[in-house]
Amino acid sequence: MMNFFKHAVVLLLVATAAAMAAPKQRITIKGSDTMVILVQRWTEKYTGKATAEFQVTGGGSGTGIAALINGTTDICASSRPMKPAEISQLKEKTGYAGMEIRVARDGLSVYTHASNKVKQLTIDQLSKIFTGKITNWKDVGGADAKIILYSRENNSGTYEFFKEHVLNKQDFASSAQHMAGTAALINAISKDKNGIGYGGAAYAKNVKALAVAEREGAPYVTPNKKTILSGEYPISRFLYFYLSQRPDGEIKKFVDWVLSPSGQKVVSDVGYYPLKK
């Protein structure tokens, strides 16, 4: 009997040592700066870290999609849908058009300095402001002061989304200052009493998020969980994972967890909005 227990202990120790020696699978996630905080929190809270480790970097949705096409990232985090041309490039490289996975919802807030007396704007007014047709706050009910524009860089999914859905694909005014990330943009506006910019709703700290109306005469809607999930807030969007092939192994386990109630709770904790109400 003693020999049996010794043998069992040896087998257990061997199995434990083998498990400890087994290398973790590295999963790279690259893309949206808007999503970096969320993706990092997912990887911190993920329950399968015994067998997987993560490398998370930003750079913008366009950068992440380019990395996916070039085969240098496992998962692209994107705050905009892939374009048809990008899907074609991916298919040409891999033979597969890729997989789109919605992982969260977001409202794209418009921010001003906390002291700005303007509280609401229509989509049309925003378009005219960011294309340079309206340049003074007094023209939209504010002080007699020049409007200072802050934007994201053109490789950002947030930039692409705002340009398409708010500017109706018009170019931004040449005076717009392009910031590397939403956190940098928010920091700049928090110090500039005449500044205005846009970014993910989760970043609204020390600035004011404006109520937005889809058109003149429509209700002004403030971005919050209720209005974004219902679609009532007019600048709402999904956030995505893109993969160059159907997920399996550790990547599938991670993606499944992100979509699970535990993963979606992280979405709410960070300040974004889960896929289901």
Backbone as a ProteinNet text record, in pm:
[ID]
protein_1_A
[PRIMARY]
MMNFFKHAVVLLLVATAAAMAAPKQRITIKGSDTMVILVQRWTEKYTGKATAEFQVTGGGSGTGIAALINGTTDICASSRPMKPAEISQLKEKTGYAGMEIRVARDGLSVYTHASNKVKQLTIDQLSKIFTGKITNWKDVGGADAKIILYSRENNSGTYEFFKEHVLNKQDFASSAQHMAGTAALINAISKDKNGIGYGGAAYAKNVKALAVAEREGAPYVTPNKKTILSGEYPISRFLYFYLSQRPDGEIKKFVDWVLSPSGQKVVSDVGYYPLKK
[TERTIARY]
82.8	0	86.6	195.6	286.4	348.6	385.7	445.1	344.7	217.5	113.2	104.5	104.7	96	219.9	336.9	460.4	454	403.3	392.7	295	182.9	83.3	140	216.3	277.1	376.2	456.8	554.4	484.4	375.7	301.9	243.4	191.5	134.4	240.4	358.9	467.1	515	522.4	563.8	463.5	334.1	228.9	231.4	251.9	257.4	375.8	491.2	611.2	592.5	526.9	503.7	411.6	308.5	214.7	283.6	372.7	444.5	542.7	597.4	697	633.7	505	439.4	433.5	482.8	483.1	341.7	318.7	190.1	183.9	64	46.6	35.6	119.2	112.5	8.3	-81.3	-185.4	-161.8	-143.7	-122	-253.2	-281.4	-402	-356.7	-385.7	-337.8	-451	-450.1	-548.6	-596	-725.6	-794.3	-739.8	-700.2	-661.4	-781.4	-900	-1022.1	-1042.3	-1005.2	-1031.9	-918.5	-805.1	-688.3	-719.5	-784.5	-815.2	-904.5	-1005.5	-1098.2	-1026.2	-945.6	-875.4	-776.3	-705.4	-612.6	-685.8	-802.2	-877.9	-928.9	-970.9	-1011.1	-896.6	-777.9	-665.2	-625	-647.5	-616.8	-716.2	-843.3	-949	-971.8	-914	-938.3	-901	-988.9	-970.9	-874.6	-832.2	-745.3	-600	-555.6	-418.5	-312.7	-353.6	-255.5	-198	-272.6	-228.3	-212.1	-237.5	-225.6	-167	-86.1	-36.7	-62.6	-70	-117.7	-19	-15.7	55.5	-45.6	-74.8	-178.6	-113.8	-137.9	-86.7	-194.7	-184	-277.3	-220.2	-232.8	-184.2	-294.1	-419.5	-533.2	-590.3	-718.8	-787.2	-721.9	-685.4	-621.9	-490.6	-413.6	-286.7	-310.1	-412.8	-444.8	-490	-571.5	-619.5	-502.7	-410.9	-292.1	-209	-196.1	-121	-189.1	-322	-395.8	-371.2	-376.1	-352.8	-210.8	-115.1	25.5	63.7	-29.8	-4.2	80.4	82	164.7	83.9	-46	-126.7	-229.1	-263.8	-364.9	-506.2	-525.4	-656.6	-638.3	-723.6	-729.2	-846.7	-822.3	-929.3	-961	-1086	-1121.6	-1249.3	-1247.6	-1367.2	-1446.8	-1413.1	-1490.2	-1492.2	-1590.8	-1590.6	-1475.5	-1426.6	-1327.6	-1389.4	-1309	-1354.5	-1347.5	-1430.3	-1426.3	-1286.3	-1210.6	-1074.7	-984.7	-1002.4	-921.6	-957.5	-1086.6	-1130.7	-1072.3	-1070.2	-1013.3	-863.9	-792.8	-649.3	-625.8	-708.5	-694.4	-720.4	-823.8	-855.9	-745	-686.8	-577.1	-455.4	-431.3	-315.1	-336.1	-457.5	-482	-576.7	-648.8	-749.3	-879.5	-888.9	-1008.6	-1043.7	-1170.7	-1213.7	-1214.1	-1176.8	-1169.3	-1300.5	-1293.1	-1411.6	-1431	-1550.8	-1587.8	-1666.8	-1624.1	-1692.7	-1722.9	-1849	-1887.3	-1862	-1788.6	-1752.1	-1807.5	-1853	-1907.4	-1975.1	-2041.4	-2100.5	-2040.5	-2042.9	-1983.5	-2062	-2063.3	-2115.5	-1998.7	-1996.7	-1888.1	-1929.6	-1872.5	-1911.2	-1838.7	-1903.7	-1842.2	-1810.6	-1684.5	-1637.7	-1603.6	-1633.2	-1585.1	-1524.8	-1461.4	-1412.7	-1532	-1509.6	-1619.1	-1688.2	-1618.2	-1675.7	-1753.1	-1748.2	-1815.9	-1967.4	-2032.6	-2176.4	-2262.6	-2202.2	-2275.2	-2298.4	-2422.5	-2457.5	-2504.2	-2540.5	-2597.6	-2572.6	-2560.4	-2538.8	-2607.8	-2645.8	-2700.5	-2585.1	-2614.8	-2515.4	-2468.7	-2562.1	-2526.4	-2431.5	-2456.8	-2366.9	-2228.2	-2225	-2096	-2019.9	-2092.1	-2029.3	-1968.2	-2042.8	-1992.9	-1876.9	-1878.9	-1767.8	-1640.2	-1649.6	-1528	-1478	-1560.3	-1513.2	-1471.6	-1482.3	-1433.7	-1533	-1659.2	-1761.3	-1813.2	-1812.1	-1841.3	-1712.2	-1665	-1534.5	-1538.6	-1657.2	-1668	-1780.1	-1753.6	-1852.6	-1981.7	-1975.2	-2096.1	-2200.5	-2157.5	-2249.5	-2332.5	-2296.7	-2375.6	-2418.4	-2427.1	-2477.7	-2373.9	-2246.9	-2140.9	-2078.7	-1960.4	-1888.3	-1831.8	-1794.2	-1730.2	-1583.1	-1555	-1419.3	-1399.9	-1278.9	-1246.6	-1260.3	-1320.5	-1332.4	-1200.6	-1147.4	-1022.6	-1058.5	-1022.4	-1062.5	-955.9	-1002.5	-916.2	-977.3	-895.6	-942.5	-848.5	-890.5	-801.9	-723.1	-617.4	-537.3	-614.5	-574	-654.1	-642.2	-555	-551.7	-642.5	-717.4	-805.4	-944.8	-1000.6	-1137.6	-1236.8	-1204.5	-1289.3	-1293	-1178.2	-1168.9	-1255.6	-1241.3	-1316.1	-1466.5	-1506.9	-1649.4	-1707	-1635	-1683.1	-1690.3	-1589.2	-1587.7	-1706	-1736.1	-1844.2	-1981.5	-2002	-2136.1	-2171.2	-2070.4	-2098.2	-2063.8	-1949.4	-1907.4	-1959.9	-2030.2	-2081.7	-1969.3	-1854.6	-1735	-1661	-1694.8	-1618.1	-1486	-1389.9	-1260.3	-1269.3	-1188.4	-1176.5	-1109.6	-1139.4	-1073.4	-922.2	-845.8	-699.3	-645.3	-725.9	-682	-694.1	-760.5	-780.8	-647.4	-632	-511.7	-539.3	-455.8	-477.7	-398.9	-471.6	-412.2	-393.5	-287.3	-251.3	-350	-421.5	-517.2	-626.2	-735.5	-846.2	-805.4	-721.1	-677.7	-602.2	-517.1	-442.7	-537.9	-638.5	-737.2	-815.9	-860.5	-936.3	-850.6	-725.6	-635	-619.8	-607.6	-593.1	-718.1	-835.5	-960.2	-983.9	-943.2	-962.2	-884.7	-784.6	-702.1	-731.3	-819.9	-847.1	-994.9	-1024.8	-1164.1	-1240.8	-1169.6	-1235.9	-1226.4	-1181.5	-1160.2	-1285.6	-1286.6	-1391.8	-1328	-1372.2	-1320.3	-1419.1	-1378.9	-1468.9	-1390.2	-1459.6	-1393.5	-1490.6	-1441.3	-1523.9	-1582.3	-1705.3	-1775.7	-1705.2	-1626	-1559.3	-1452.9	-1413.1	-1303.1	-1349.2	-1478.4	-1532.8	-1495.6	-1374.7	-1328.4	-1272	-1319.7	-1275.1	-1310.4	-1405.5	-1457.4	-1609.7	-1676.7	-1822.5	-1861.3	-1949.5	-2002.4	-2132.3	-2139.7	-2256.6	-2372.8	-2494.6	-2612	-2613.4	-2655.4	-2650.4	-2788.2	-2831.3	-2956.2	-2923.3	-2996.8	-2970.7	-2995.1	-3090.4	-3122.6	-3194.8	-3208.6	-3280.7	-3425.2	-3471.9	-3607.1	-3616.9	-3513.7	-3511.6	-3464.4	-3495.6	-3452.7	-3301.2	-3248.9	-3107.1	-3088.2	-2990.9	-2972.5	-2831	-2821.5	-2692.1	-2645.4	-2516.2	-2467.8	-2464.7	-2538.6	-2532.5	-2574.7	-2573	-2600.1	-2735.8	-2837.2	-2973.1	-2983.4	-2933.2	-2950.9	-2861.7	-2746.7	-2656.8	-2708.1	-2752.8	-2803.3	-2933	-3012.7	-3139.4	-3120.8	-3002.3	-2978.5	-3032.4	-3087.2	-3144.3	-3035.3	-2918.5	-2807.2	-2754.9	-2745.9	-2723	-2581.4	-2483.6	-2346.8	-2304.4	-2369.1	-2340.9	-2276.7	-2203	-2133	-2102.5	-2067.8	-2015.9	-1862.9	-1804.1	-1659.8	-1635.5	-1524.1	-1505	-1371.4	-1371.8	-1251	-1255.1	-1140.1	-1126.9	-1016.9	-1043.6	-946.1	-926.2	-807.2	-776.5	-820.2	-866.1	-916.1	-1011.3	-1083.8	-1174.3	-1092.6	-1131.9	-1049.9	-1055.6	-944.7	-941.6	-845.3	-835.3	-742.8	-762.4	-651.4	-655.7	-726	-711.7	-778.3	-929.5	-979.2	-1124.1	-1171.9	-1094.2	-1132.3	-1142.4	-1046	-1046.2	-1164.8	-1188.6	-1300	-1432.9	-1448.9	-1572.2	-1592	-1481.8	-1492.8	-1530.4	-1471.4	-1504.6	-1654.6	-1715.2	-1857.7	-1947.5	-1886.8	-1963.8	-2009.8	-2102.2	-2144.2	-2027.8	-1927.1	-1811	-1733.2	-1711	-1640.2	-1718.5	-1849.3	-1932.6	-1949.2	-1933.2	-1933.9	-1813.7	-1699.9	-1581.1	-1609.8	-1686.3	-1724	-1792.7	-1889.3	-1961.6	-1870	-1783.7	-1694.2	-1599.4	-1555.9	-1461.4	-1531.3	-1661.8	-1735.6	-1791.2	-1778.5	-1842.2	-1974.4	-2032.9	-2166.9	-2171	-2227.8	-2231.8	-2322.7	-2308.1	-2385	-2534.2	-2568.1	-2707.3	-2742.8	-2868.5	-2915	-2915.8
-120.3	0	125.9	123.9	237.7	265.5	157.7	174.7	238.4	204.1	260.5	412.4	455.4	598.1	672.3	608.5	670.9	689	584.5	589.6	699.1	710	811.8	951.4	970.9	1100.6	1138	1040	1064.8	1106.7	1034.4	1068.5	1209.5	1244.3	1376.9	1484.7	1460.7	1557.7	1573.5	1461.1	1465.9	1544.5	1516.3	1586.3	1735.6	1770.1	1910.1	1980.4	1913.5	1971.7	1992	1895.2	1906.3	2023.8	2039.8	2150.5	2284.3	2288.7	2413.1	2445.3	2340.2	2359.9	2394.3	2361.2	2386.3	2535.9	2580.7	2723.7	2776	2899.6	2963.2	3006.5	3004.4	3054.7	3207	3275.3	3421.1	3463	3551.4	3605.5	3754.8	3801.3	3944	4010.2	4126.1	4203.5	4346.2	4393.5	4526.1	4602.6	4736.1	4816.8	4938.8	4950.4	5070.4	5125.8	5254.7	5321.2	5338.1	5357.2	5368	5243.5	5127.4	5000.3	4950.6	5021.3	4969.3	4941.9	5037.1	5017.5	4895	4880.9	4768.4	4636.5	4630	4505.3	4467.8	4565.7	4537	4481.8	4538.5	4488.3	4347.2	4319.4	4182.7	4084.4	4119.6	4026.1	4011	4115.5	4106.5	4016.6	4024.3	3950.3	3810	3781.1	3653.6	3536.2	3438.5	3325.3	3219.4	3228.9	3126.4	3167	3254.8	3305.8	3201.1	3085.9	2979.7	2923.2	2934.3	2875.6	2978.1	3104.9	3207.8	3335.1	3405.3	3537.1	3632.1	3761.5	3857.1	3970.9	4018.8	4141.2	4235.3	4346	4439.5	4572.4	4619	4748.2	4822.6	4955.8	5040.2	5077.1	5204.2	5249.8	5290.6	5254.7	5288.8	5167.1	5174.6	5062.9	5027.9	5131.4	5106.7	5033.1	5068.1	5000.6	4854.2	4829.5	4692.3	4608.8	4667.9	4595.4	4564.3	4660.3	4635.6	4522	4518.1	4410.2	4275	4274.2	4149.9	4100.5	4191.8	4156	4103	4164.5	4125.2	4005.1	3958.7	3840.5	3865.6	3991.1	4022.9	4043	4015.3	4013.7	3901.2	3843.5	3736.9	3794.8	3905.5	3969.5	4118.3	4172.6	4317.9	4370.6	4470.7	4541.8	4666.3	4682.3	4792.7	4861.9	4995.2	5072.4	5111.2	5050.9	5068.6	4936.7	4917.1	4796.4	4799.9	4682.8	4675.1	4722.8	4789.9	4836.7	4721.6	4727.4	4622.1	4599.5	4706.6	4692.4	4618	4642.4	4573.2	4425.7	4395.5	4255.1	4183.7	4250.1	4190.5	4162.2	4255.9	4235.5	4117.5	4107.2	3996.4	3863	3858.5	3734.3	3696.7	3796.5	3771.2	3713.4	3761.9	3716.6	3580.8	3557.4	3438.6	3337.3	3377.4	3289.1	3289.6	3378	3384.6	3531.2	3564.5	3704.5	3757.8	3673.8	3716.7	3698.1	3713.5	3698.3	3825	3879.8	3998	3953.7	4001.5	3967.8	4096.3	4125.4	4239.7	4205.4	4293.8	4261.8	4361.2	4479.1	4578.9	4689.1	4779.2	4897.2	5022	5130.7	5255.1	5373.1	5479.8	5605.6	5699	5763.8	5855.7	5994.4	6035.2	6161.1	6279.7	6395.5	6521.8	6598.7	6638.9	6697.4	6845.4	6923.3	7060.3	7077.8	7192.4	7228.7	7234.8	7197.4	7192.1	7326.4	7438.1	7570.6	7623.8	7555.6	7602.9	7604.4	7715.6	7724.6	7656.7	7616.8	7539.8	7398.6	7355.5	7224.9	7125	7173.1	7083.6	7136.7	7043.5	7078.1	6975.5	7018.3	6923.2	6861.5	6751.2	6688.7	6789.1	6866.7	6964.8	7070.4	7117.4	7215.2	7154.7	7031.1	6963.6	6951.3	6915.3	6904.3	7037.4	7145.5	7277.3	7323	7285.5	7320.4	7247.9	7118.1	7040	7050.5	7103.1	7129.3	7275.1	7354.7	7491.7	7594	7556.7	7651.9	7738.7	7685.4	7763.2	7767.7	7889.1	7902.4	7978.1	8029.2	8105.7	8048.1	8035.3	7977.4	8058	8188.7	8271.7	8229.2	8165	8122.3	7999.9	7937.5	7823.1	7844.5	7973.1	8005.2	8017.4	8021.4	8030.9	8168.6	8175.5	8301.8	8346.5	8472.5	8525.7	8485.6	8367.3	8312.9	8211.4	8203.8	8110.7	7966.3	7882.1	7739.5	7669.9	7596.1	7520.8	7373	7317.8	7181.8	7079.4	6971.5	6856.7	6733.3	6657.9	6538.9	6423.3	6303.4	6187.5	6181.2	6100.6	6083.9	6001.9	6012.3	5950.3	5799	5737.2	5590.6	5535.8	5627.1	5590.5	5554.5	5447.2	5410.7	5515.4	5581.8	5688.6	5804.8	5839.8	5943.4	5905.3	5781	5733.6	5739.9	5693.5	5689.8	5831.1	5921.6	6059	6126.9	6104.1	6165.1	6117	5987.7	5932.4	5970.3	5957.3	5970	6111	6195	6332.2	6433	6416.8	6510.9	6472.3	6359.1	6312.1	6298.8	6246.9	6217.1	6341.2	6459.4	6579	6578.4	6655.3	6663.9	6751.8	6719	6804	6935.8	7040.3	7169.5	7152.7	7227.7	7216.9	7262.2	7338.3	7387.2	7282	7170.6	7067.5	7008.9	6997.5	6935.4	6786.5	6702.9	6558.7	6494.4	6429.7	6373.2	6222.7	6171.5	6030.8	5935.7	5980.1	5893.7	5975.8	5908.8	5980.4	6040.4	5970	6022.5	6154.3	6162.4	6286.1	6397.7	6362.1	6460.3	6515.9	6428.2	6470.6	6560.3	6524.5	6604.4	6745.3	6754.8	6885.5	6970.9	6910.7	6986.1	7028.6	6945.8	6980.4	7106.5	7143.4	7261.6	7377.6	7356.4	7457.1	7496.2	7614	7654.2	7672.8	7682	7697.6	7572.6	7463.1	7340.6	7256.4	7177.5	7078.1	6958.6	6839.8	6717.8	6604.8	6485.6	6370.7	6245.4	6147.6	6023.6	5930.5	5813.7	5714.3	5767.2	5724.2	5774.2	5738.5	5633.9	5590.1	5688.8	5782.3	5872.5	6005.6	6022.7	6153.5	6189.2	6240.5	6281.1	6422.5	6509.1	6648.9	6730.9	6683	6756.5	6740.1	6810.2	6800	6729.5	6630.8	6563.3	6632.1	6677	6750.8	6658.5	6708.9	6642.6	6670.4	6570.1	6581.7	6547.8	6628.9	6601.8	6560	6463.1	6412.4	6519.3	6609.3	6718.5	6828	6943.3	7053.9	7012.9	7034.6	6997.3	6861.8	6779.9	6648.8	6667	6571.9	6586.6	6579.3	6656.2	6648.2	6532.7	6448.5	6326.2	6321.7	6298.6	6284.7	6139.4	6115.6	5977	5912.3	5805.3	5724.2	5581.9	5494.1	5352.6	5333.7	5397.2	5378.7	5426.4	5547.5	5605.5	5539.9	5488.3	5421.7	5282.3	5207.3	5072.1	5074.1	5178.7	5187.5	5241.2	5299.6	5361.5	5503.2	5553.7	5688.3	5794.3	5771.7	5865.1	5850.4	5960.6	5947.8	5911	5915.3	5878.9	5754.7	5642.5	5516.1	5418.1	5321.1	5225.8	5097.1	4993.4	4870.2	4877.3	4799.8	4777	4631.1	4605.9	4475.7	4410	4276.9	4197.6	4147.9	4150.6	4086.9	3981.5	3866.7	3757.7	3717.3	3669.3	3631.1	3488.6	3417.3	3281.7	3247.2	3138.7	3098.5	3065.5	3118.1	3096.4	2952.7	2908.1	2777.8	2787.2	2682	2677.9	2791.8	2849.8	2954.2	3080.3	3111.6	3232	3216.4	3098.6	3074.3	3082.1	3025.1	3030.1	3175.5	3257	3397	3471.8	3455.7	3524.7	3481.7	3351.8	3302.6	3366.1	3381.4	3442.1	3590	3662.5	3803.7	3821	3727.2	3735.7	3679.1	3616.4	3557.5	3666.5	3634.5	3734.4	3794	3713.1	3764.3	3865.3	3834.1	3926.3	4053.1	4040.8	4157.7	4244.3	4184.8	4264.8	4358.7	4311.3	4395.4	4517.1	4497.4	4607.1	4717.4	4678.7	4776.2	4839.7	4759.6	4810.3	4917.5	4901.8	4995.7	5124.3	5117.5	5235.9	5231.5	5114.9	5094.8	5022.1	4967.3	4912.7	4772.1	4676.2	4537.2	4519.8	4406.2	4380.8	4367.3	4313.4	4294.9	4390.7	4434.6	4527.9	4461.6
0	0	0	82.2	88.7	-46.6	-119.6	-252.5	-349	-333	-419.3	-400.8	-272.3	-243.9	-291.9	-275.6	-324.4	-474.9	-541.6	-687.8	-731	-657.4	-689.7	-669.7	-560.7	-533	-641.7	-684.8	-791.3	-919.8	-954.6	-1076.3	-1067.2	-948	-928.6	-943.6	-886.1	-895.8	-1039.6	-1111.8	-1251.8	-1335	-1310.9	-1384.7	-1354.9	-1225.7	-1185.9	-1250.2	-1248.8	-1308.7	-1457.8	-1523.6	-1667.5	-1698.2	-1613.1	-1633.7	-1613.6	-1512.2	-1485.8	-1596.9	-1657.8	-1762.1	-1896.5	-1913	-2041.6	-2068.4	-2184.6	-2214.2	-2237.6	-2195.2	-2221.6	-2367.5	-2424.6	-2560	-2554.6	-2632.7	-2637.2	-2740.1	-2697.9	-2785.6	-2799.5	-2922.3	-2946	-2988.8	-2929.2	-2961.4	-2990.6	-3111.3	-3152.9	-3220	-3202.4	-3274.3	-3199.6	-3187.2	-3141.2	-3009.7	-3011.3	-2886.8	-2794.2	-2852.8	-2772.6	-2687.7	-2741.6	-2675.2	-2586.7	-2583.3	-2510.9	-2364.4	-2297	-2154.4	-2136.1	-2220.6	-2212.3	-2237.7	-2342.9	-2376.5	-2266.3	-2212.8	-2103.3	-1981.9	-1952	-1837.2	-1862.6	-1985.8	-2019.3	-1993.5	-2040	-2024.7	-1878.3	-1797.5	-1654.4	-1581.5	-1621.8	-1552.8	-1609.3	-1723.8	-1791.7	-1702.5	-1697.6	-1606.8	-1659.8	-1786.3	-1844.4	-1853.2	-1761.8	-1771.1	-1739.2	-1686.6	-1660.1	-1788.8	-1897.6	-2024	-2136.1	-2106.2	-2209.2	-2149.5	-2229.4	-2191.4	-2307.5	-2275.3	-2374.8	-2395	-2519	-2552.7	-2616.9	-2548.9	-2593.8	-2631.3	-2754.2	-2798.2	-2876.2	-2876.4	-2950.1	-3086.3	-3119.7	-3249	-3344.3	-3310.7	-3396.5	-3466	-3498.7	-3563.9	-3697.7	-3775.7	-3904.5	-3890.9	-3788.4	-3762.1	-3725.6	-3643.7	-3604.9	-3723	-3810.5	-3928.7	-4021.7	-4038.7	-4121.3	-4062.6	-3931.1	-3865.6	-3886.3	-3883.1	-3906.6	-4048.9	-4144.5	-4285	-4304	-4234.6	-4248.8	-4163.3	-4081.1	-3999.7	-3877.1	-3827.8	-3711.3	-3583.1	-3588.5	-3466.1	-3476.6	-3362.1	-3360.2	-3365.5	-3293	-3285.5	-3312.9	-3396.6	-3416.2	-3336.5	-3251.8	-3182	-3263.9	-3303.5	-3393.1	-3347.2	-3353.2	-3318.2	-3442.5	-3555.5	-3679.1	-3754.3	-3843.6	-3926.2	-4027.3	-4064.7	-4171.4	-4302.7	-4385	-4515.4	-4617.3	-4722.7	-4825.2	-4881.8	-4903.5	-4957.7	-4860.3	-4730	-4628.9	-4622.2	-4634.1	-4635.2	-4755.9	-4870.7	-4992.6	-4975.1	-4912	-4887.8	-4794.5	-4691.9	-4597.4	-4666.5	-4748.6	-4820.4	-4917.6	-4982.3	-5076.5	-5004.1	-4881.4	-4803.8	-4739.5	-4689.9	-4606.9	-4669	-4774.3	-4832.6	-4755.1	-4654.8	-4570.5	-4549.8	-4560.6	-4551.4	-4409.2	-4314.8	-4176.1	-4102.6	-3971.2	-3886	-3804.7	-3811.8	-3733.8	-3612.4	-3494.6	-3370.1	-3294.8	-3275.2	-3193.2	-3046.9	-2976.9	-2838.2	-2736.7	-2781.4	-2688.6	-2770.1	-2698.3	-2761.9	-2698.4	-2774.8	-2727.9	-2782.6	-2707.2	-2756.6	-2779.4	-2894	-2924.9	-2875.6	-2763.1	-2699.5	-2762.2	-2756.3	-2797.1	-2669.7	-2654.8	-2529.6	-2544.6	-2440.8	-2429.6	-2290.7	-2269.5	-2136.7	-2041.7	-1917.7	-1819.9	-1801	-1825	-1803.1	-1923.3	-2035.5	-2156.8	-2134.3	-2163.7	-2135.8	-2242.7	-2354.6	-2455.7	-2400.7	-2402.5	-2346.4	-2451.3	-2569.5	-2669.5	-2810.7	-2905	-3045.2	-3133.4	-3253.3	-3350.2	-3430	-3498.3	-3585.9	-3691.4	-3745.9	-3848.6	-3792.5	-3672	-3610.7	-3587.7	-3541.7	-3521.7	-3652.7	-3758.1	-3889.7	-3932.5	-3914.2	-3954.1	-3866.4	-3739.3	-3650.5	-3692.3	-3711.5	-3737.9	-3881.8	-3972	-4108.5	-4127	-4021.3	-4026.2	-4076.3	-4090	-4137.3	-4022.3	-3901.5	-3780.4	-3700.1	-3669.6	-3604.1	-3471.9	-3434.6	-3310.9	-3225.3	-3095.4	-3004.7	-2999.9	-3025.8	-3016.9	-3121	-3229.4	-3334.9	-3295.4	-3182.7	-3134.1	-2989.3	-2949.2	-2816	-2708	-2745.8	-2646.5	-2640.1	-2579.5	-2565.3	-2699.8	-2708.5	-2829.2	-2824.8	-2872.5	-2866.9	-2980.1	-3029.6	-3137.2	-3088.8	-3169.6	-3138.1	-3171.8	-3076.6	-3096.7	-3114.4	-3229.2	-3264.3	-3225.9	-3163.8	-3134.2	-3199.1	-3269.1	-3340.4	-3311.9	-3347.9	-3346	-3476.3	-3478.8	-3600.1	-3703.1	-3830.3	-3936.7	-3944.4	-3863.3	-3858.2	-3748.1	-3685.8	-3575	-3625.4	-3571.6	-3605.1	-3558.1	-3447.2	-3395.7	-3494.5	-3550.7	-3654.7	-3774.3	-3820.5	-3937.7	-3911.7	-3794.2	-3760.7	-3754.3	-3688.9	-3674.7	-3812.2	-3894.6	-4027.9	-4112.1	-4103.2	-4185.4	-4131.6	-4000.7	-3944.1	-3898	-3875.3	-3831.9	-3942.3	-4006.1	-4110.5	-4248.4	-4256.6	-4385.7	-4488.7	-4440.2	-4521	-4570.5	-4518.3	-4550.6	-4473	-4519.9	-4452.3	-4328	-4229.2	-4111.5	-4149.8	-4074.7	-4095.3	-4076	-4153.9	-4146.5	-4010.7	-3936.7	-3805.6	-3695.4	-3723.6	-3620.3	-3575.8	-3445.3	-3389.1	-3371	-3430.6	-3430	-3316.5	-3226.7	-3105.5	-3120.2	-3057.7	-3073.5	-3007.6	-2906.4	-2837.5	-2771.7	-2733.5	-2670.7	-2536.8	-2461.2	-2331.5	-2349.3	-2451.6	-2478.5	-2521.4	-2601.4	-2646.6	-2528.1	-2440.8	-2322	-2232.9	-2216	-2133.3	-2190.1	-2323.2	-2387	-2368.2	-2386.9	-2374.1	-2229.2	-2134.3	-1993	-1954.9	-2035.6	-2008.2	-2103.5	-2200	-2303.2	-2296.6	-2245.3	-2224.3	-2354.7	-2468.3	-2597.9	-2684.6	-2625.5	-2701.4	-2718.9	-2826.2	-2849.2	-2920.5	-2882.3	-2943.8	-2925.7	-2960.7	-2955.9	-2918.4	-2861.5	-2822	-2753	-2714.3	-2646.7	-2517.4	-2488.6	-2370	-2240.6	-2240.3	-2117.8	-2069.9	-2154.1	-2121	-2062.1	-2038.8	-1998	-1854.9	-1834.5	-1702.3	-1710.5	-1622.4	-1613.2	-1737.5	-1814.7	-1930.3	-1931.1	-2023.2	-2033.1	-2161.8	-2151.7	-2270	-2311	-2435.7	-2482.5	-2518.2	-2502.3	-2558.3	-2708.6	-2787.2	-2933.5	-2990.7	-3088.6	-3160.7	-3303.1	-3353.3	-3487.7	-3593.8	-3565.7	-3659.9	-3582.5	-3645.4	-3583	-3555	-3433.6	-3394.3	-3328.4	-3342.5	-3275.9	-3131.8	-3044.4	-2904.6	-2889.5	-2794.4	-2759.8	-2661.2	-2688.9	-2610.6	-2553.9	-2425	-2358.7	-2368.1	-2394.8	-2400.4	-2262.2	-2245.8	-2124	-2160.3	-2063.7	-2092.1	-2158.8	-2107	-2159.7	-2304.3	-2331.1	-2464.7	-2569.2	-2526.2	-2621.7	-2655.4	-2554	-2580.2	-2660.4	-2640	-2713.8	-2855.8	-2881.5	-3011.1	-3019.4	-2908.3	-2906.5	-2925	-2863.3	-2881.2	-3023.9	-3100.3	-3244.5	-3288	-3195.8	-3235.8	-3157	-3186.6	-3119.1	-3216.9	-3163.9	-3249.7	-3174	-3249.1	-3191.3	-3187.1	-3099	-3094.9	-3134.2	-3204.2	-3268.9	-3235.9	-3243.3	-3264.5	-3407.6	-3476.1	-3606.9	-3599.8	-3662.4	-3668.3	-3813.6	-3845.4	-3982.7	-4014.4	-3911.9	-3931.5	-3817.1	-3832.5	-3725.2	-3600.6	-3485.4	-3365.3	-3316	-3261.7	-3195.2	-3076.9	-3000.3	-2888.5	-2789.7	-2745.8	-2643.2	-2691.9	-2820.9	-2872.8	-2864.9	-2901.7	-2893.1	-2748.3	-2657.2	-2516	-2468.1	-2508.9	-2466.8	-2526	-2655.4	-2720.7	-2659.5	-2634.7	-2572.1	-2434.9	-2360.1	-2226.6	-2237.1	-2333.3	-2353.5	-2378	-2451	-2483.4	-2373.4	-2273.3	-2163.2	-2066.6	-1974.8	-1875.7	-1797.3	-1765	-1691	-1773.8	-1901.7	-1989.4	-2015.7	-2030.4	-2055.6	-1930.6	-1812.5	-1689.3	-1687.6	-1739.5	-1749	-1836.3	-1943.8	-2033.2	-1952.2	-1870.9	-1788.3	-1684.4	-1623.2	-1519.3	-1573	-1697.7	-1756.1	-1799.6	-1829.5	-1867.9	-2007.7	-2072.9	-2202.5	-2178.4	-2283.5	-2270.5	-2328.3	-2253.7	-2298.8	-2418.4	-2484.8	-2606.5	-2577.5	-2460.7	-2421.7	-2310.3	-2308.5	-2206.6	-2070
[MASK]
+++++++++++++++++++++++++++++++++++++++++++++++++++++++++++++++++++++++++++++++++++++++++++++++++++++++++++++++++++++++++++++++++++++++++++++++++++++++++++++++++++++++++++++++++++++++++++++++++++++++++++++++++++++++++++++++++++++++++++++++++++++++++++++++++++++++++++++++++++++

